[in-house]
Amino acid sequence: QNGHLGALALLFDQVKNEDIHPAKKAKSSQPAQQVRARHILLKHRECKAAHDKVRHKQVKRTRGEAERMMRNVLEQCAADTTKKLFTQKCKELSECTSCLSAGDLAGDVGWMKLGKGKFGAQFDAVAFALQVGELSDLVDSDQGQVR
């Protein structure tokens, strides 16, 4: 694993197939052309950008500490049937400024287009493989942070 990457947990929110008529979307087997996801970003000191832009401080935790924290968050969120805990944890912990968005938009990365690689190939592969409302395992971002 690359030492300068950050850990992400994705919650897949929506799917969009632009070229499919709305009446046929439910029956379509075509992969989504766009997805909308939310994330929690937790950096570690080996990240290439080891600065928490939300709290305006240098990140000092190790990669192992960041992973343990994120695994704990994943376990808690997986057990939460209301999906409200994800938003709460995002606002409490995420080191991406998207966590400052209001309400359920906390951690929103917006619409991601298939094959555009906006956040890196691994991030996109996970986001496009999830079902609506599904929480991913930890993901490393190519950029160490999602912008």
Backbone as CSV, one residue per row, in Angstrom:
resi,resn,N_x,N_y,N_z,CA_x,CA_y,CA_z,C_x,C_y,C_z
1,GLN,0.837,-1.184,0.000,0.000,0.000,0.000,0.881,1.246,0.000
2,ASN,0.421,2.265,-0.667,1.151,3.512,-0.779,1.010,4.316,0.503
3,GLY,2.111,4.728,1.112,2.101,5.381,2.412,1.521,6.771,2.454
4,HIS,1.241,7.401,1.333,0.765,8.777,1.374,-0.732,8.912,1.122
5,LEU,-1.464,7.831,1.293,-2.886,7.860,0.975,-3.744,7.985,2.221
6,GLY,-4.937,8.499,2.049,-5.888,8.625,3.148,-6.932,7.536,3.074
7,ALA,-7.568,7.238,4.180,-8.614,6.219,4.226,-9.978,6.871,4.050
8,LEU,-10.828,6.241,3.277,-12.171,6.756,3.011,-13.204,5.687,3.295
9,ALA,-14.358,6.111,3.738,-15.524,5.222,3.806,-16.576,5.884,2.938
10,LEU,-17.121,5.139,2.014,-18.114,5.685,1.087,-19.504,5.199,1.431
11,LEU,-20.459,6.091,1.357,-21.861,5.715,1.419,-22.454,6.097,0.083
12,PHE,-22.915,5.109,-0.637,-23.454,5.337,-1.969,-24.880,5.845,-1.842
13,ASP,-25.182,6.986,-2.470,-26.476,7.631,-2.312,-27.429,7.444,-3.483
14,GLN,-26.982,7.679,-4.693,-27.895,7.710,-5.831,-27.202,7.179,-7.076
15,VAL,-28.016,6.854,-8.068,-27.494,6.406,-9.353,-28.200,7.205,-10.442
16,LYS,-27.503,7.428,-11.538,-28.091,8.199,-12.629,-27.646,7.593,-13.952
17,ASN,-28.590,7.204,-14.755,-28.331,6.747,-16.116,-28.944,7.775,-17.049
18,GLU,-28.149,8.673,-17.567,-28.650,9.797,-18.359,-29.291,9.381,-19.678
19,ASP,-28.785,8.320,-20.292,-29.242,7.957,-21.626,-30.425,6.997,-21.634
20,ILE,-30.970,6.699,-20.472,-32.059,5.738,-20.394,-33.355,6.472,-20.055
21,HIS,-34.400,6.177,-20.789,-35.713,6.767,-20.538,-36.144,6.391,-19.113
22,PRO,-36.729,7.336,-18.342,-37.089,7.055,-16.948,-37.929,5.794,-16.748
23,ALA,-38.836,5.486,-17.659,-39.688,4.301,-17.512,-38.898,3.004,-17.643
24,LYS,-37.750,3.063,-18.303,-36.943,1.861,-18.529,-35.788,1.717,-17.542
25,LYS,-35.526,2.759,-16.730,-34.385,2.713,-15.824,-34.434,1.538,-14.857
26,ALA,-35.611,1.275,-14.297,-35.735,0.203,-13.310,-35.430,-1.159,-13.915
27,LYS,-35.701,-1.336,-15.194,-35.501,-2.629,-15.851,-34.132,-2.736,-16.526
28,SER,-33.419,-1.642,-16.605,-32.156,-1.615,-17.341,-31.062,-2.406,-16.640
29,SER,-30.248,-3.094,-17.425,-29.095,-3.788,-16.875,-27.813,-3.013,-17.174
30,GLN,-27.956,-1.830,-17.791,-26.782,-1.006,-18.076,-26.176,-0.501,-16.774
31,PRO,-24.845,-0.437,-16.702,-24.224,0.116,-15.495,-24.532,1.613,-15.399
32,ALA,-24.515,2.115,-14.187,-24.759,3.531,-13.962,-23.698,4.355,-14.678
33,GLN,-24.108,5.461,-15.245,-23.172,6.373,-15.892,-22.643,7.420,-14.904
34,GLN,-23.430,7.664,-13.860,-23.032,8.593,-12.809,-23.509,8.048,-11.470
35,VAL,-22.741,8.305,-10.426,-23.175,7.991,-9.070,-22.899,9.197,-8.194
36,ARG,-23.663,9.283,-7.136,-23.443,10.336,-6.152,-23.099,9.654,-4.838
37,ALA,-22.000,10.037,-4.249,-21.525,9.372,-3.039,-21.159,10.406,-1.977
38,ARG,-21.149,9.923,-0.749,-20.652,10.712,0.377,-19.484,9.949,0.990
39,HIS,-18.595,10.664,1.653,-17.424,9.989,2.214,-17.024,10.600,3.541
40,ILE,-16.233,9.828,4.279,-15.546,10.308,5.471,-14.067,10.133,5.174
41,LEU,-13.316,11.205,5.256,-11.882,11.151,4.975,-11.113,11.294,6.276
42,LEU,-10.239,10.360,6.528,-9.371,10.413,7.700,-7.944,10.258,7.218
43,LYS,-7.140,11.267,7.435,-5.749,11.256,6.977,-4.836,10.686,8.057
44,HIS,-3.597,10.462,7.680,-2.560,10.045,8.619,-1.293,10.810,8.258
45,ARG,-0.307,10.742,9.108,0.884,11.598,8.930,1.708,11.269,7.699
46,GLU,1.504,10.092,7.090,2.238,9.757,5.876,1.537,10.259,4.605
47,CYS,0.368,10.859,4.731,-0.335,11.402,3.562,0.513,12.496,2.928
48,LYS,0.399,12.633,1.608,1.170,13.704,0.959,0.621,15.081,1.337
49,ALA,-0.626,15.134,1.774,-1.227,16.373,2.277,-1.771,16.076,3.672
50,ALA,-0.877,15.976,4.659,-1.243,15.566,6.013,-1.709,16.759,6.850
51,HIS,-2.577,17.556,6.269,-3.119,18.712,6.967,-4.639,18.603,6.984
52,ASP,-5.220,18.747,8.168,-6.669,18.720,8.331,-7.193,20.109,7.984
53,LYS,-7.837,20.244,6.816,-8.335,21.546,6.356,-9.583,22.005,7.101
54,VAL,-10.213,21.098,7.820,-11.412,21.444,8.579,-11.023,22.073,9.912
55,ARG,-10.090,21.457,10.606,-9.674,21.918,11.931,-8.388,22.736,11.896
56,HIS,-7.841,22.899,10.705,-6.637,23.723,10.472,-5.459,23.302,11.344
57,LYS,-5.127,22.004,11.263,-3.989,21.506,12.028,-3.309,20.369,11.278
58,GLN,-2.069,20.129,11.645,-1.299,19.030,11.063,-1.810,17.703,11.615
59,VAL,-1.900,16.688,10.767,-2.350,15.363,11.185,-1.153,14.593,11.730
60,LYS,-1.287,14.041,12.938,-0.171,13.353,13.582,-0.391,11.862,13.758
61,ARG,-1.588,11.355,13.482,-1.870,9.930,13.701,-1.130,9.076,12.672
62,THR,-0.834,7.838,13.053,-0.205,6.894,12.133,-1.271,6.318,11.200
63,ARG,-0.820,5.653,10.157,-1.746,4.995,9.239,-2.563,3.933,9.979
64,GLY,-1.915,3.185,10.861,-2.608,2.157,11.644,-3.682,2.749,12.543
65,GLU,-3.373,3.881,13.172,-4.368,4.555,14.023,-5.557,5.030,13.192
66,ALA,-5.271,5.599,12.030,-6.352,6.062,11.151,-7.223,4.888,10.716
67,GLU,-6.599,3.765,10.377,-7.366,2.608,9.945,-8.228,2.061,11.080
68,ARG,-7.662,1.997,12.298,-8.455,1.516,13.443,-9.657,2.424,13.704
69,MET,-9.446,3.724,13.622,-10.544,4.673,13.823,-11.633,4.476,12.777
70,MET,-11.203,4.320,11.516,-12.174,4.162,10.432,-12.907,2.825,10.525
71,ARG,-12.220,1.771,10.929,-12.876,0.462,11.093,-13.964,0.564,12.171
72,ASN,-13.668,1.292,13.249,-14.645,1.495,14.313,-15.870,2.249,13.777
73,VAL,-15.631,3.283,12.997,-16.726,4.053,12.392,-17.547,3.162,11.460
74,LEU,-16.870,2.358,10.647,-17.582,1.459,9.730,-18.477,0.482,10.480
75,GLU,-17.952,-0.089,11.566,-18.756,-1.029,12.356,-19.994,-0.345,12.922
76,GLN,-19.808,0.850,13.469,-20.938,1.583,14.040,-21.959,1.942,12.965
77,CYS,-21.494,2.427,11.830,-22.399,2.835,10.752,-23.122,1.643,10.132
78,ALA,-22.448,0.509,10.027,-23.072,-0.690,9.465,-24.232,-1.160,10.338
79,ALA,-24.121,-0.932,11.641,-25.172,-1.359,12.566,-26.328,-0.353,12.643
80,ASP,-26.154,0.818,12.072,-27.165,1.879,12.140,-28.127,1.779,10.958
81,THR,-29.327,1.320,11.199,-30.307,1.148,10.123,-30.871,2.467,9.613
82,THR,-30.744,3.541,10.386,-31.294,4.837,9.967,-30.363,5.595,9.036
83,LYS,-29.095,5.201,8.977,-28.061,5.867,8.164,-27.772,7.294,8.639
84,LYS,-28.242,7.660,9.827,-27.991,8.998,10.381,-26.602,9.086,11.020
85,LEU,-26.091,7.978,11.513,-24.797,7.973,12.177,-23.668,8.335,11.216
86,PHE,-23.806,7.946,9.945,-22.788,8.286,8.951,-22.609,9.801,8.887
87,THR,-23.721,10.530,8.825,-23.665,11.993,8.771,-23.012,12.551,10.028
88,GLN,-23.396,12.025,11.185,-22.826,12.479,12.456,-21.322,12.235,12.503
89,LYS,-20.896,11.033,12.142,-19.465,10.694,12.167,-18.686,11.513,11.144
90,CYS,-19.301,11.763,10.006,-18.663,12.589,8.985,-18.366,13.978,9.556
91,LYS,-19.353,14.579,10.181,-19.170,15.929,10.746,-18.152,15.937,11.876
92,GLU,-18.116,14.866,12.664,-17.187,14.776,13.800,-15.745,14.532,13.379
93,LEU,-15.541,13.663,12.379,-14.201,13.151,12.102,-13.581,13.532,10.770
94,SER,-14.381,13.715,9.733,-13.821,13.866,8.399,-12.896,15.069,8.296
95,GLU,-11.817,14.895,7.539,-10.832,15.947,7.342,-10.904,16.524,5.941
96,CYS,-12.073,16.376,5.319,-12.364,16.996,4.040,-13.407,18.078,4.296
97,THR,-13.255,19.214,3.663,-14.191,20.320,3.904,-15.619,19.994,3.487
98,SER,-15.830,18.915,2.735,-17.197,18.518,2.376,-18.007,18.127,3.614
99,CYS,-17.340,17.835,4.734,-18.056,17.469,5.959,-18.793,18.665,6.553
100,LEU,-18.487,19.862,6.087,-19.121,21.075,6.596,-20.453,21.367,5.915
101,SER,-20.798,20.599,4.888,-22.075,20.793,4.197,-23.228,20.514,5.151
102,ALA,-24.333,21.194,4.920,-25.487,21.100,5.815,-26.202,19.756,5.702
103,GLY,-26.774,19.324,6.817,-27.652,18.153,6.858,-27.032,16.899,6.286
104,ASP,-27.829,16.172,5.508,-27.391,14.905,4.939,-26.427,15.071,3.771
105,LEU,-26.043,16.296,3.444,-25.052,16.515,2.387,-23.628,16.486,2.940
106,ALA,-23.476,16.287,4.246,-22.139,16.203,4.842,-21.362,15.085,4.172
107,GLY,-20.182,15.409,3.656,-19.330,14.424,2.991,-19.653,14.199,1.531
108,ASP,-20.592,14.954,0.982,-21.020,14.763,-0.410,-19.890,15.105,-1.379
109,VAL,-19.568,14.160,-2.262,-18.551,14.408,-3.290,-19.186,14.759,-4.627
110,GLY,-20.526,14.814,-4.644,-21.242,15.191,-5.862,-21.360,14.034,-6.832
111,TRP,-21.800,14.359,-8.039,-21.968,13.347,-9.084,-20.622,12.979,-9.675
112,MET,-20.350,11.695,-9.749,-19.118,11.177,-10.337,-19.492,10.474,-11.632
113,LYS,-18.789,10.806,-12.721,-19.062,10.185,-14.025,-18.189,8.963,-14.217
114,LEU,-18.798,7.923,-14.770,-18.107,6.668,-15.038,-16.915,6.911,-15.962
115,GLY,-15.740,6.431,-15.548,-14.545,6.517,-16.373,-13.796,7.835,-16.313
116,LYS,-14.274,8.778,-15.524,-13.594,10.081,-15.448,-12.456,10.079,-14.443
117,GLY,-12.484,9.166,-13.459,-11.368,9.036,-12.520,-11.090,10.272,-11.696
118,LYS,-12.101,11.054,-11.382,-11.944,12.310,-10.646,-11.191,12.135,-9.318
119,PHE,-11.436,11.007,-8.629,-10.820,10.774,-7.325,-9.854,9.603,-7.334
120,GLY,-9.562,9.092,-8.495,-8.669,7.950,-8.610,-9.430,6.691,-8.973
121,ALA,-8.757,5.791,-9.638,-9.387,4.577,-10.164,-9.966,3.695,-9.062
122,GLN,-9.260,3.547,-7.947,-9.748,2.674,-6.876,-11.021,3.242,-6.252
123,PHE,-11.050,4.541,-6.014,-12.225,5.207,-5.455,-13.415,5.022,-6.381
124,ASP,-13.210,5.266,-7.665,-14.293,5.124,-8.647,-14.784,3.683,-8.740
125,ALA,-13.865,2.728,-8.745,-14.259,1.322,-8.847,-15.171,0.930,-7.688
126,VAL,-14.843,1.383,-6.500,-15.668,1.069,-5.334,-17.013,1.790,-5.423
127,ALA,-17.001,3.073,-5.748,-18.245,3.851,-5.802,-19.230,3.268,-6.809
128,PHE,-18.756,2.866,-7.978,-19.646,2.349,-9.019,-20.074,0.896,-8.759
129,ALA,-19.422,0.215,-7.833,-19.795,-1.166,-7.509,-20.847,-1.246,-6.403
130,LEU,-21.042,-0.171,-5.655,-21.981,-0.182,-4.530,-23.429,-0.077,-4.982
131,GLN,-24.314,-0.573,-4.127,-25.749,-0.400,-4.317,-26.184,0.843,-3.544
132,VAL,-27.314,1.414,-3.907,-27.834,2.595,-3.217,-27.985,2.277,-1.736
133,GLY,-27.447,3.176,-0.882,-27.524,3.014,0.566,-26.448,2.117,1.154
134,GLU,-25.603,1.524,0.312,-24.570,0.598,0.783,-23.326,1.353,1.241
135,LEU,-22.692,0.831,2.281,-21.475,1.399,2.828,-20.296,0.557,2.359
136,SER,-19.265,1.202,1.837,-18.094,0.454,1.367,-17.160,0.120,2.511
137,ASP,-16.188,-0.718,2.213,-15.070,-0.946,3.116,-14.144,0.268,2.960
138,LEU,-13.033,0.277,3.661,-12.081,1.380,3.541,-11.506,1.430,2.129
139,VAL,-11.267,2.637,1.659,-10.736,2.875,0.315,-9.597,3.868,0.441
140,ASP,-8.514,3.631,-0.283,-7.419,4.605,-0.334,-7.635,5.525,-1.520
141,SER,-7.506,6.818,-1.280,-7.632,7.816,-2.334,-6.271,8.060,-2.959
142,ASP,-6.230,8.165,-4.269,-4.962,8.469,-4.946,-4.393,9.814,-4.526
143,GLN,-5.259,10.726,-4.156,-4.820,12.085,-3.837,-4.621,12.297,-2.347
144,GLY,-4.975,11.316,-1.529,-4.854,11.486,-0.087,-5.984,12.320,0.466
145,GLN,-6.672,13.020,-0.396,-7.846,13.769,0.006,-8.752,13.932,-1.205
146,VAL,-10.021,14.090,-0.950,-10.985,14.272,-2.030,-11.300,15.744,-2.116
147,ARG,-11.205,16.290,-3.301,-11.473,17.731,-3.465,-12.737,17.930,-4.257
